[in-house]
Amino acid sequence: MADLIGLAILFLILALIAYVLGAKGVAGFSMVIAKWLVLIFIILAILAFIF
């Protein structure tokens, strides 16, 4: 599960760099991926805590 957070942070950094360089399409797509990875991590963490 820690890999999901690592990937989310990686995509967040990629999105910030892409935004600074002017590639707003890549930045938006990277933010969407990062958001989904964080949501999946939270859901899996809750399920692991319950079961």
N, CA, C and O atoms as a DFTB+ gen file, in Angstrom:
204 C
 N C O
     1  1       0.817      -1.203       0.000
     2  2       0.000       0.000       0.000
     3  2       0.856       1.259       0.000
     4  3       0.427       2.293      -0.512
     5  1       2.040       1.191       0.557
     6  2       2.906       2.363       0.590
     7  2       3.329       2.759      -0.832
     8  3       3.648       3.920      -1.089
     9  1       3.329       1.798      -1.741
    10  2       3.682       2.109      -3.120
    11  2       2.664       3.046      -3.760
    12  3       3.020       3.867      -4.605
    13  1       1.403       2.927      -3.361
    14  2       0.375       3.811      -3.914
    15  2       0.622       5.260      -3.519
    16  3       0.479       6.166      -4.340
    17  1       0.993       5.477      -2.258
    18  2       1.278       6.841      -1.824
    19  2       2.531       7.364      -2.525
    20  3       2.587       8.530      -2.916
    21  1       3.523       6.507      -2.681
    22  2       4.735       6.910      -3.397
    23  2       4.436       7.312      -4.837
    24  3       4.960       8.308      -5.336
    25  1       3.597       6.533      -5.492
    26  2       3.204       6.870      -6.865
    27  2       2.378       8.157      -6.919
    28  3       2.542       8.966      -7.832
    29  1       1.498       8.341      -5.945
    30  2       0.686       9.552      -5.914
    31  2       1.574      10.780      -5.745
    32  3       1.354      11.800      -6.398
    33  1       2.574      10.686      -4.875
    34  2       3.498      11.804      -4.689
    35  2       4.306      12.043      -5.959
    36  3       4.545      13.190      -6.336
    37  1       4.724      10.975      -6.617
    38  2       5.460      11.103      -7.873
    39  2       4.623      11.823      -8.932
    40  3       5.122      12.723      -9.608
    41  1       3.350      11.431      -9.081
    42  2       2.490      12.080     -10.067
    43  2       2.184      13.525      -9.675
    44  3       2.020      14.379     -10.547
    45  1       2.105      13.806      -8.381
    46  2       1.896      15.182      -7.936
    47  2       3.091      16.051      -8.298
    48  3       2.923      17.168      -8.786
    49  1       4.296      15.545      -8.061
    50  2       5.507      16.294      -8.429
    51  2       5.585      16.466      -9.941
    52  3       5.939      17.541     -10.426
    53  1       5.256      15.413     -10.687
    54  2       5.235      15.507     -12.148
    55  2       4.242      16.561     -12.613
    56  3       4.528      17.318     -13.541
    57  1       3.082      16.615     -11.977
    58  2       2.075      17.599     -12.347
    59  2       2.563      19.014     -12.059
    60  3       2.349      19.918     -12.866
    61  1       3.211      19.212     -10.923
    62  2       3.717      20.547     -10.591
    63  2       4.802      20.989     -11.565
    64  3       4.822      22.144     -11.991
    65  1       5.704      20.079     -11.920
    66  2       6.762      20.415     -12.875
    67  2       6.167      20.702     -14.249
    68  3       6.571      21.655     -14.915
    69  1       5.215      19.886     -14.672
    70  2       4.581      20.098     -15.978
    71  2       3.832      21.424     -16.009
    72  3       3.830      22.108     -17.033
    73  1       3.194      21.795     -14.897
    74  2       2.463      23.064     -14.848
    75  2       3.421      24.239     -14.947
    76  3       3.150      25.215     -15.647
    77  1       4.542      24.141     -14.242
    78  2       5.527      25.224     -14.288
    79  2       6.108      25.364     -15.693
    80  3       6.373      26.477     -16.148
    81  1       6.306      24.250     -16.374
    82  2       6.871      24.288     -17.721
    83  2       5.831      24.624     -18.792
    84  3       6.184      24.796     -19.959
    85  1       4.572      24.718     -18.417
    86  2       3.551      25.146     -19.358
    87  2       2.752      24.031     -19.997
    88  3       1.914      24.301     -20.857
    89  1       2.979      22.799     -19.614
    90  2       2.235      21.673     -20.180
    91  2       1.012      21.404     -19.297
    92  3       0.999      20.470     -18.495
    93  1       0.007      22.230     -19.462
    94  2      -1.156      22.145     -18.575
    95  2      -1.979      20.879     -18.795
    96  3      -2.623      20.406     -17.859
    97  1      -1.978      20.324     -19.990
    98  2      -2.698      19.080     -20.242
    99  2      -2.076      17.912     -19.490
   100  3      -2.781      17.100     -18.891
   101  1      -0.756      17.835     -19.529
   102  2      -0.047      16.778     -18.803
   103  2      -0.218      16.974     -17.303
   104  3      -0.386      16.005     -16.563
   105  1      -0.174      18.224     -16.853
   106  2      -0.330      18.516     -15.430
   107  2      -1.712      18.101     -14.937
   108  3      -1.836      17.516     -13.861
   109  1      -2.730      18.394     -15.702
   110  2      -4.082      18.009     -15.310
   111  2      -4.266      16.507     -15.266
   112  3      -4.890      15.975     -14.348
   113  1      -3.727      15.834     -16.251
   114  2      -3.832      14.377     -16.296
   115  2      -3.074      13.739     -15.133
   116  3      -3.551      12.771     -14.541
   117  1      -1.907      14.270     -14.805
   118  2      -1.130      13.749     -13.682
   119  2      -1.850      13.974     -12.359
   120  3      -1.788      13.128     -11.467
   121  1      -2.526      15.096     -12.229
   122  2      -3.278      15.364     -11.001
   123  2      -4.451      14.398     -10.861
   124  3      -4.766      13.960      -9.755
   125  1      -5.095      14.067     -11.973
   126  2      -6.197      13.104     -11.924
   127  2      -5.684      11.738     -11.480
   128  3      -6.313      11.077     -10.653
   129  1      -4.555      11.318     -12.019
   130  2      -3.975      10.032     -11.625
   131  2      -3.598      10.049     -10.147
   132  3      -3.871       9.089      -9.425
   133  1      -2.975      11.133      -9.695
   134  2      -2.584      11.240      -8.287
   135  2      -3.807      11.192      -7.381
   136  3      -3.777      10.556      -6.328
   137  1      -4.880      11.862      -7.785
   138  2      -6.102      11.863      -6.983
   139  2      -6.674      10.457      -6.850
   140  3      -7.076      10.047      -5.761
   141  1      -6.711       9.721      -7.955
   142  2      -7.257       8.362      -7.913
   143  2      -6.376       7.434      -7.089
   144  3      -6.890       6.566      -6.384
   145  1      -5.061       7.598      -7.163
   146  2      -4.173       6.762      -6.366
   147  2      -4.363       7.011      -4.874
   148  3      -4.343       6.073      -4.077
   149  1      -4.547       8.268      -4.500
   150  2      -4.788       8.580      -3.085
   151  2      -6.126       8.003      -2.636
   152  3      -6.219       7.458      -1.537
   153  1      -7.154       8.111      -3.460
   154  2      -8.454       7.555      -3.101
   155  2      -8.383       6.026      -2.949
   156  3      -8.954       5.469      -2.011
   157  1      -7.696       5.365      -3.855
   158  2      -7.543       3.912      -3.755
   159  2      -6.777       3.550      -2.492
   160  3      -7.122       2.590      -1.803
   161  1      -5.731       4.324      -2.187
   162  2      -4.962       4.070      -0.969
   163  2      -5.834       4.208       0.273
   164  3      -5.764       3.370       1.171
   165  1      -6.646       5.244       0.334
   166  2      -7.509       5.459       1.498
   167  2      -8.513       4.320       1.648
   168  3      -8.739       3.830       2.755
   169  1      -9.113       3.901       0.541
   170  2     -10.088       2.808       0.594
   171  2      -9.413       1.517       1.061
   172  3      -9.957       0.805       1.905
   173  1      -8.242       1.215       0.521
   174  2      -7.538      -0.001       0.930
   175  2      -7.085       0.069       2.379
   176  3      -7.099      -0.943       3.080
   177  1      -6.684       1.248       2.836
   178  2      -6.256       1.407       4.226
   179  2      -7.437       1.193       5.175
   180  3      -7.285       0.566       6.223
   181  1      -8.602       1.709       4.813
   182  2      -9.794       1.512       5.642
   183  2     -10.185       0.038       5.673
   184  3     -10.517      -0.503       6.728
   185  1     -10.142      -0.608       4.504
   186  2     -10.474      -2.044       4.461
   187  2      -9.477      -2.868       5.262
   188  3      -9.866      -3.821       5.937
   189  1      -8.208      -2.520       5.198
   190  2      -7.196      -3.249       5.976
   191  2      -7.386      -3.030       7.459
   192  3      -7.135      -3.931       8.259
   193  1      -7.821      -1.853       7.832
   194  2      -8.039      -1.548       9.245
   195  2      -9.254      -2.298       9.783
   196  3      -9.254      -2.759      10.924
   197  1     -10.292      -2.416       8.949
   198  2     -11.525      -3.084       9.381
   199  2     -11.317      -4.602       9.453
   200  3     -11.734      -5.246      10.416
   201  1     -10.675      -5.160       8.437
   202  2     -10.527      -6.621       8.385
   203  2      -9.199      -6.985       8.902
   204  3      -8.858      -8.166       8.951
